[in-house]
Amino acid sequence: MQTPRFLLNCRSTFASRQTACLIWSTTFSCCIAGLSVDMSPVCIGAETEAENTEKKDPTSNEGQPDLDAAIEQKLSAQSLDDYERVIDLCRRAIRKGLPEGSKDFANNLIVGTLIDRSAMLVDAIFDAPRPTPDWPRMRSFAMRDLNELVKRDPKLGIAHLMIARLQALPGGNPDEATKSANKALKFLSPDQNPVELAEAHIVQGNLLKNGPERAAHYDKAVALAPTDTRFRRTRGLFRLLRNEFGPAREDFIAALKQDPNESGVYEALGMSYMMDNELDDDERLEEAKNAFDKAIEITPDSVAPRLQRARVLAMLGEQPGAIADLDKAIEISPQKAVPLVLRARIQQQSGNLDAAANDLAKVLKDQPGNAAALELRGLMAADSEDYSAAIRDFTTIAKQDPPDPLVLGQLGMLHLAAKQPRAAIDWFGKSLNLNKTLFLSLRGRSDALISIGEHKKAAR
């Protein structure tokens, strides 16, 4: 049988990553039930050594039927079981004996199949709609294949990239992830593998702490694959977190041109407008609202864009619309604390104090230490001059880790309003120990010292 040349291609044979994830979910448990992760390095070493060292007649062709069967199996492979059969048939063919050229082909077919199987596992981890509890085991078995791959070919950049991605996950080894990402950057070709090379830059950037170095890797990723929405989105979110709102918008808009159905990108675009105080208020709020509108239109049952649109509507003075969004968010969200506190804040600002108090009571019944709810309830108590209640709530917040100098300063202000200047001085001192330049605490301590006649200390 003539060997099809395209089988040497190391790229995944799956039509889409979504297909890989679906196939994975029905095959993983049955395929690995009898395997031991701890034994995998021994098995890999034994199999590879046997293939490389077993001496057969170089003209023997006893293994050709098995190699032919492996090729046929590879053409239709769609599951972990299928890939396992391909690899077993190739190894059996090598053991039985193949001419040198056919043996090289069989080894290449093993490499290609290991890449496909590794890619299937990696895609199932990263592209599943929601994380599966089995992902640590999936990583272990992907690492088994990938370790064999880099042993067979230390310059196989795609394998180093997958190792880097897996090691960068929680419970992985960040140092090994960095080493593998560096190898991927070294061995992947910008001409033949621009997307994979861009992904290696993203992984490396995510592993770094230095902002400019991270930015440089994200820039290189976008330069290699400027139309890939994943890299635009990653760089845009990085820029958003650095308060680089204009450049972040450029990335989000570019990503949406490629995929206008990305609800999360519209939400991020809305945030880049809402947070940009250099824009005119009317412009930033209207543009933010438009972006959140699109996000909600695409995913009407998503809570996050409704929360953000509610904030924008409240700032625009459209309280009924904001409340309606929060009502819907509370209805569909399993985590109701955030929308309840936000609704309470809007109700309080609108003068509906009983409704606000009712929402806060619901939150604090389930989460007695919820800082946002305690803060708002404390501020409402202070507004009604119930300083003892306000002090209780803020004291509860102050006991949480890490201590917040602003909360400690607010406690000082509450004691000062309650005509307890010495207690106020104590809290202002604790606040200033954490932040020596906090104006609230500097001014409050000065006022408290003056109130007890310590004018010289106040002047200092």
Secondary structure by P-SEA (a helix, b strand, c coil): ccccccccccccccccaaaaaaaaaaccccccccccccaaaaaaaaaaaaaaccccccccccaaaaaaaaaaaaaccccaaaaaaaaaaaaaaaaacccaaaaaaaaaaaaaaaaaaaaaaaaaaccccccccaaaaaaaaaaaaaaaaaaacccaaaaaaaaaaaaacccccaaaaaaaaaaaaacccccccaaaaaaaaaaaaaacccaaaaaaaaaaaaaaccccaaaaaaaaaaaaaacaaaaaaaaaaaaaaaccccaaaaaaaaaaaaacccccaaaaaaaaaaaaaaaaaacccccaaaaaaaaaaaaacaaaaaaaaaaaaaacccccaaaaaaaaaaaaaacaaaaaaaaaaaaaacccccaaaaaaaaaaaaaacaaaaaaaaaaaaaacccccaaaaaaaaaaaaaacaaaaaaaaaaaaaaaccccaaaaaaaaaaaaaacccccccc
